[in-house]
Amino acid sequence: MVAVVILTIAFLAWSGSMMGATQGQYHAAKHTDSIEVANYYLEQMRRDPEFWGTEYVGPPACPSNNCWQAPTTAEDDACGNAYAAYADAGPNNGGTWHTGCTNLDQQVSGAIVNEPYNYQWRADPHGYGTASYDSEAADLTVWVETQTLHGGWDVYEVTGTVREPR
């Protein structure tokens, strides 16, 4: 009888640690997917042929440092949703979330995003309003929001830069 009680307690402890490990693995997989999606959108910004063209209004025409407008010709993602301007305020400033396309496997080899996510993106002239201002470079930021295992939301941020082609 004592042996059964000891084995039961040991089994409960082991199963609890397995549940914790499973949740940790799930969270790590979500983190990897979110960073992959954020990098995808960052690369979309870098490869946008109109980034420095019709979408860029540039200082001094732009208010504050928000110098990008929506494309004149709608550009769609793999799901047919039109891309917004690179002017989101960010999650901490009340920015608007855009529904992400879960059909990225058409554009990213082998990468399939099966769960819903939202994103925001922003481009700012590098050093705008400071002595280090560079009118031929932009700082890029992408935020990706994914739902957690317990129903909350995690936000991931990826940053990068892009230079105007010469």
N, C-alpha and C positions, 0 to 999 in steps of 0.2 A: 504494500500500500504506500509506504514511504517512497519507494522507487518510482511509482507512478506519479506521485505528486511532484517529485523533483524533475522527472522527465517532462511533465506538463508545464511547469514553470520555465524550464529551459526551452521548450518548444515555443512558448508564448514570447519569450525574449527574442529568440531567433526570428520568428515571423514578424515581430515588430521592427527589427532591424532591416529585414528584407523589404518591408513596405517603405521604410525611410529611404533605402537605396533606390527603389523603383521611382519614388518621387524625385529624388535627386537626378536620376538619369533622364526623366521626363523634362525636368527644368533645364538641364544641360542641352538636350535636343532642341527645345524651344528657343534657347538662347542662340544656338548655332543657326537655326532657321531664320531667326529675326535678323541676325547680323548679315547673313547671306542675302536676305531681301533688301536690307538697307544698302549693302554694297551694290546690289543690282540697280537701285534707284540712283545712287551716286554715279554709277557708270552711265546711266541714261542721261544724266545732266551733262557729264563730260563729253559725251558723244553727240549731243544735240547739235545739229548743223546750224540751227538758228539761235543758239545760246548767245553768241556775240553779235547776231544779226538783228532781225526784227523784234526779238524778245527783249533785247537789252536797250533800255532807254537812257542809261548812263547819267552820271552827274553832269551838269547841275539840274537836269530835267527831272530827276527822280526825287521823290520826297524822302527825306531822311536818308537811309541807306538801302531802301527797297527799290532797286533799279531794274527789276525784271517784270515783264508783263506777260499775259497769256499769249500763246502763239496766235498769229493772225490766221493761219490754217490749222485747224484742230489736229492735234497729234493724239492718237489713241494707243492705249496699252493693249495687251493680248486679249483682253476681255471686251474691248470696244469702248472703254471709258476714256473720255478726253482728259489729257494731262492738264493740271492746273498750272498757273504761273509759279515760278520759284520764289514765292513771296509769303510763305506761311509764317505766322508769328512764333510758332513753336509751342510745345505742350504747356510750358510754364507761363505763357503769355496769352492764353486763350485762343490759340490757333485752331483752325478748322481741320479736322481729320478727314482724309480722303480714303474711301474704301479701296483696299488693295486688290489686285487681280490674283486669284489663286491658280491661274493658268499659266504660270511663268515657265513651265516645262517646254513650251513652244519656243521660248527665247533663250533659256539658260539650259545648256546641255545637262541632262540628268537631274536637274533640280526641280522638285515638285513640292509646292506649298499646298498642303491639304486643308489647313485651318485658316479661318478668316483673320485678317489683320488690317490695320489702318496705318496710314503714313502721312507725314508732313515733310516738306522740303523747302529749303531756302538757299538763296545765293546772295552774297553781299560782296561789294567791291572790297578788295583786300586793303585793310587799313583806312577805310573811308573816314574822312574827318580828322585824321591824324597825320603826323609828319611822315609816317611810313606808307602813305596812300600809294597804291599801284593801280593805275587805271586799266592795266592789261592782265590783271589777275583777279580771281574771285574765290572767296571762301565758301565752301558748300557744306550744308548740314542736312542730314536726313534723320528723321525720327520714325521709328516703327513701333507700333503698339500691338501687343499680342495678349490674348487672354490666358490667365494662369490656370493651373489645375483646380484652384478653389474659387474661380469665378472673378477674381480681380484682374487688373491689367498691369502688365510690365511694359516699360518704355525703354527702348534702346536707341542710342544716338551714335551716328557715324559721321565723321567730318573728313573733308578733303579739300583740295584746291584744284583749280583749272586755270591755265593761262590762255590768253587770246592767241589763236594761231597767227603766225607771221607770214 
